[in-house]
């Protein structure tokens, strides 16, 4: 079964879940805000795609991070810990 990772009140997530439901495609939903995200999962994704593909720099969460934290994440020095803690800033 496919798992959708997202935030339940995100319009894009709502549209995707509705479309999948309308197509009778069975999916599990993992709410990043309610269920969190493990470092193991973030590491797995980072082994498949670059960090820039995972970060949602348009999110309010990202915009509210201190510039120093953003720079550390972009440099890869604290990406896993910060991304797991700030899962809402991921675009997965």
C-alpha positions as YAML, in Angstrom:
chain: A
units: angstrom
residues:
- id: 1
  name: UNK
  ca: [0.00, 0.00, 0.00]
- id: 2
  name: UNK
  ca: [1.18, 3.49, -0.79]
- id: 3
  name: UNK
  ca: [1.57, 6.01, 2.02]
- id: 4
  name: UNK
  ca: [0.89, 9.70, 1.56]
- id: 5
  name: UNK
  ca: [2.94, 11.93, 3.86]
- id: 6
  name: UNK
  ca: [1.56, 15.40, 4.44]
- id: 7
  name: UNK
  ca: [-0.41, 17.77, 6.61]
- id: 8
  name: UNK
  ca: [-4.13, 17.11, 6.73]
- id: 9
  name: UNK
  ca: [-5.18, 20.75, 6.31]
- id: 10
  name: UNK
  ca: [-2.93, 21.36, 3.27]
- id: 11
  name: UNK
  ca: [-5.03, 22.10, 0.18]
- id: 12
  name: UNK
  ca: [-2.73, 20.10, -2.10]
- id: 13
  name: UNK
  ca: [-2.90, 17.10, 0.22]
- id: 14
  name: UNK
  ca: [-6.69, 17.39, 0.40]
- id: 15
  name: UNK
  ca: [-6.94, 17.42, -3.41]
- id: 16
  name: UNK
  ca: [-4.59, 14.46, -3.76]
- id: 17
  name: UNK
  ca: [-6.45, 12.40, -1.17]
- id: 18
  name: UNK
  ca: [-9.81, 13.22, -2.76]
- id: 19
  name: UNK
  ca: [-8.55, 12.28, -6.23]
- id: 20
  name: UNK
  ca: [-7.10, 9.01, -4.94]
- id: 21
  name: UNK
  ca: [-10.34, 8.23, -3.14]
- id: 22
  name: UNK
  ca: [-12.39, 9.07, -6.26]
- id: 23
  name: UNK
  ca: [-10.19, 6.66, -8.24]
- id: 24
  name: UNK
  ca: [-10.71, 3.95, -5.59]
- id: 25
  name: UNK
  ca: [-6.98, 3.88, -4.88]
- id: 26
  name: UNK
  ca: [-6.32, 2.64, -1.36]
- id: 27
  name: UNK
  ca: [-3.65, 4.69, 0.44]
- id: 28
  name: UNK
  ca: [-2.51, 5.20, 3.99]
- id: 29
  name: UNK
  ca: [-2.09, 8.75, 5.25]
- id: 30
  name: UNK
  ca: [0.73, 9.81, 7.59]
- id: 31
  name: UNK
  ca: [0.04, 13.24, 9.08]
- id: 32
  name: UNK
  ca: [3.39, 14.92, 9.61]
- id: 33
  name: UNK
  ca: [1.99, 17.27, 12.22]
- id: 34
  name: UNK
  ca: [0.13, 14.63, 14.24]
- id: 35
  name: UNK
  ca: [2.40, 11.61, 13.71]
- id: 36
  name: UNK
  ca: [5.79, 13.28, 13.38]
- id: 37
  name: UNK
  ca: [8.65, 11.93, 11.32]
- id: 38
  name: UNK
  ca: [11.60, 9.77, 12.26]
- id: 39
  name: UNK
  ca: [15.23, 10.50, 11.44]
- id: 40
  name: UNK
  ca: [15.32, 7.06, 9.80]
- id: 41
  name: UNK
  ca: [12.56, 8.06, 7.35]
- id: 42
  name: UNK
  ca: [14.24, 11.38, 6.55]
- id: 43
  name: UNK
  ca: [17.56, 9.59, 5.97]
- id: 44
  name: UNK
  ca: [15.83, 7.13, 3.65]
- id: 45
  name: UNK
  ca: [14.32, 9.95, 1.60]
- id: 46
  name: UNK
  ca: [17.68, 11.75, 1.51]
- id: 47
  name: UNK
  ca: [19.25, 8.60, 0.06]
- id: 48
  name: UNK
  ca: [16.77, 8.87, -2.83]
- id: 49
  name: UNK
  ca: [16.49, 12.60, -3.53]
- id: 50
  name: UNK
  ca: [18.45, 15.76, -2.73]
- id: 51
  name: UNK
  ca: [17.51, 17.78, 0.33]
- id: 52
  name: UNK
  ca: [16.27, 20.62, -1.88]
- id: 53
  name: UNK
  ca: [13.55, 18.28, -3.18]
- id: 54
  name: UNK
  ca: [12.26, 17.65, 0.34]
- id: 55
  name: UNK
  ca: [12.24, 21.17, 1.73]
- id: 56
  name: UNK
  ca: [9.15, 23.28, 1.25]
- id: 57
  name: UNK
  ca: [10.64, 26.75, 1.43]
- id: 58
  name: UNK
  ca: [7.21, 28.29, 0.84]
- id: 59
  name: UNK
  ca: [5.85, 26.88, 4.11]
- id: 60
  name: UNK
  ca: [5.15, 29.12, 7.06]
- id: 61
  name: UNK
  ca: [7.28, 26.81, 9.19]
- id: 62
  name: UNK
  ca: [10.32, 27.31, 6.96]
- id: 63
  name: UNK
  ca: [9.81, 31.05, 6.82]
- id: 64
  name: UNK
  ca: [9.64, 31.23, 10.62]
- id: 65
  name: UNK
  ca: [12.93, 29.39, 11.16]
- id: 66
  name: UNK
  ca: [15.88, 31.60, 12.13]
- id: 67
  name: UNK
  ca: [18.19, 32.34, 9.19]
- id: 68
  name: UNK
  ca: [21.04, 30.58, 10.97]
- id: 69
  name: UNK
  ca: [18.98, 27.37, 11.18]
- id: 70
  name: UNK
  ca: [17.98, 27.64, 7.51]
- id: 71
  name: UNK
  ca: [21.64, 28.02, 6.55]
- id: 72
  name: UNK
  ca: [22.64, 24.98, 8.62]
- id: 73
  name: UNK
  ca: [19.88, 22.89, 7.06]
- id: 74
  name: UNK
  ca: [20.79, 23.99, 3.53]
- id: 75
  name: UNK
  ca: [24.45, 23.24, 4.24]
- id: 76
  name: UNK
  ca: [23.50, 19.78, 5.43]
- id: 77
  name: UNK
  ca: [24.93, 20.18, 8.91]
- id: 78
  name: UNK
  ca: [21.65, 19.73, 10.77]
- id: 79
  name: UNK
  ca: [19.29, 18.60, 8.05]
- id: 80
  name: UNK
  ca: [18.09, 15.35, 9.53]
- id: 81
  name: UNK
  ca: [17.56, 16.56, 13.09]
- id: 82
  name: UNK
  ca: [15.95, 19.82, 12.06]
- id: 83
  name: UNK
  ca: [13.82, 18.33, 9.32]
- id: 84
  name: UNK
  ca: [12.53, 15.60, 11.60]
- id: 85
  name: UNK
  ca: [11.71, 18.21, 14.22]
- id: 86
  name: UNK
  ca: [10.22, 20.61, 11.69]
- id: 87
  name: UNK
  ca: [8.43, 18.03, 9.55]
- id: 88
  name: UNK
  ca: [5.90, 20.64, 8.45]
- id: 89
  name: UNK
  ca: [8.64, 22.28, 6.37]
- id: 90
  name: UNK
  ca: [9.07, 19.16, 4.25]
- id: 91
  name: UNK
  ca: [7.44, 18.82, 0.89]
- id: 92
  name: UNK
  ca: [6.92, 15.10, 0.66]
...
